[in-house]
Amino acid sequence: MIGAFLKTGNSHGETSWLLRSGMGMGGMRAISMAIGLASTVLLARVLGTEGYGVYTFALGWVFILGMPLQMGLPTLVMRQVAIYRSNGDTRHLKGIIRWSFRFVGLGALTIGVIGFGAWIALDTMGRWPTKMLVGIIVPAFVLLCLLGLLSLYRAIISGFENVVLANVPDTFARPLLFLALVAGAAMLLGLNSSTVMTLHVIAAGVATVLSWSMASHCLTAIDVKGAQSPLFETRAWLHSLWPMTLQSGAAMINSRLDIAMLGLITGSASVAVYDVGTKVAGLLMVTQALLNASIAPRIARFYASGDKARVQELMVKACRLSFLPSAALLIVIWLAGPNLISILFSEEFAAAYTVAMIVAVGYLYNTGVGAVVVLLNMSGNERTTAFSLSFSAILNAILNIILIPLYGPNGAAVATVVTTIFIQTFLWNRTIKLVGFRGDLFAPRWQAQRVDAKSE
């Protein structure tokens, strides 16, 4: 039955490749999830709702402020590396890599200057939100820079279609080292939010060095450091970068805005409860994230070569492979969630179950619609997703302003679900009109055959 469900055409090559890639990354991500869950449990128990909420609040702002460094740029670099490598264009490949690192350096410097000025201004006016945040500022900025570099190295390696290898430093090494450092510090030194952020910086630094070593090996294999001078297409790259950054930034705001607004409106305790609930619900998105990372470089290559039939085959099979485990996880959370959350995180976090169930509904819908954002980005329609996701960020903000004062963390969860369903439905519809085929859970088999006929 499952085999028939996954079948979309006569070729089984992409299914086999998807399964191999998915299982490789799935095994690594399963270990990473276990490590991440252990870290969350440990931090929640040691720091309590107040301390854990402050750390989560600060980390949320790290991701929001670091959007220019780790959002649109890695997507652009991954796409262009895959295309240039496929075409044997070493000079442009060298150019995009050098240009991207210069961009990261300039971006980090700009964020640092602006952030330091804002810190001094707020401190002078006596408007700093809480004294607990003061000790987090410097390590948070360093973490922001390291995560930007880590994302860039991962994009380069992924562009060589070494997707599993590309995710080892960030998905496995960083969380494992972070857990070890947190556990050791909890036993020997004691923990507070500032110490935890510093330990996160150390773990990210080690992961960045490892990722740099892997990326260097990939580039050495094709002699990118050879005598030929690089070619730059700055205008074309910036033309593609700004919509990718806009859409990735909007997606990041959507994922972090609720935490920021909860912290400002209801306090850090609500942030802690909401964060735990969304992390439990986030288990539903793991398989889709793994498969999306695997198919993105191939979609860029196949679409650039005009092979739309293989693009649709990848889309449909990845959607169906990701939906089955997500649906199963929703049932598990529904049945076992209350007891598991109370046992793992303590009764203080029991309210996170309702948040988890609400958000999980939206995540399951997201999985069933398919990787519409990936397809639009890899097919050169990144501006469509940019404007759509920007609108979704505005919608999410409005709903949060209305619902958080009334329902607290549950209101933020409802805002997330409504925004997710609305924007994914809209992007699904735009994908059909712009690309010409569907890649969702119920995409008909005959459509793949029709695309094959047209492409011959």
C-alpha positions, 0 to 999 in steps of 0.5 A: 500500500505504501509503495503504491502511495509513493508511486508517481511514474515509471522511474524508481530512481528518485524514490531510491535516492530520496530514501537513501538521503532521507534515511541518512539525514533522518538517522542523524537528525533523530540523534540530533533531536534526542540531543536537542530534547535532552538539552531543552529538558536540562535547561528547563529544569535547571533555569526554570521558566524565568531563566529559560524564557530569558535565554529563549527570548535572547536567542529569538532576537539572535535569529531575527537580527541575523537574518541577512547573514543566515537566511537568503544568502545561503539559499542563493549560494546553494542554488548557484553552486549547484548550477555552476558546478553542473555547468563546469563554470569554475570561474563563476563558482569561485566568484559566488563563494568569494562574494558571499563571504565578503557579504557576510563580513560586511553584514556582521560589521553593520549589525554589530555597529547598529546593535552596539549603538542601540544597546548604548542608547537604551542603557542611557535612557534606562529602557533596557528590558531586563538586567538578565539580558545584559550579560547575554549581549556580547556572546549573542552577537558572536553566536550570530556571526558564527551561525552566519558562517555555519549556514554559508559553509553548509550551503556550499557543501549542499551545492555539491549535493553532499546534503548529509555531510553538509548538515553534520556540523550544525545538525549533529556536532553543535547540539552534541557539544552544546549538551555536553558543555551544558551538562558539565557546567550544570554539575561543576559551575551552575548555570544562568542564561548568560553562561548558557549563551556562552556555551552555545557560542563555543559549540557553534565555533567548533561546528563552524571550524568543522564545516569550513574543513568540509567545504574546503575539501569540496572546493579543492576537489575541483580546483576552485583555488586555481589560476583562473580569476573569479567572475562576479555577477553582483547585480544578478546575485543581488537581484536574486538575493533580496527577495530570498532574504525578504522571504527567509526573513519573513519566515524567520519573523513568523517563527520568532515573532510570537516568542518576541511578542509573548516576552514583551506582552506576557513575560518570560514564563509564557515564552518558556511554555510556548517554546516547549510546545512548539518544539514538541509540535516541530517534530512533525516538520523534521521529515519534510525539512530533511527531504527538502534539504535533499531535493533542493539542489537537484530541483535547481539542476533539473529545472535549469536543464528543463527536466520538469518531469523529474522535478515533479517526481521529486516533489510528489515523492518527497511530500508523500514520504514526509506526510506519513511519519508526520501524521503518525507523530501527531497521533502520538503527541495527541495520545501521550503528550500530556504525560510526556511533557509533565514527566520530561519538563516538570508540571510547570510546563504542562500548559505546553501540551495545548500549544503543541496540539494547536501548532501541530495541526498547522504543521501537518497541513504544511507537510501535505501541501508540499515543498512549494517554497523550495520549488519556487526558489529553485525555479527562479520565482523567489520574488513570489515567495518573498512578497507572500511570506512578507505578507504572512509576517504582517498577518502573523503580527496582527493576529498575535497582537489580538490573540496574545493578550486574550489567550497568552501562549495558546493565542500565539499558537492559533496565530501561527496555525492560521498564518501557516494555512493561509500562506501555504494555500496561497503559495500552492496555488501560485506554484501551479500557475507559475511552474505548471504542475502540482507537488502536493500530497494528492497530486494526480499520477496522470499529471506527471505523465503529461509533463513527460509527454510535453518534455519529449 
